[in-house]
């Protein structure tokens, strides 16, 4: 079986909510486009630390993988 890849746009969901309420401009939403391997059965996303920092994501927990 082959590898499934897709270009994805990731955005900080907290910033998306703030933009919808008018607290920030849409252009201020942290976002990044990445070419990623897609696992159709996955239940979580694994992101490199530099992307987590670029998107200013809040860590809610850690899982050893």
Secondary structure, DSSP 8 states (H G I E B T S, - for coil): ----EEEEEEE-HHHHHHHHTTSS-GGGS-EEEEEEE--TT-SS----HHHHHHTT---------
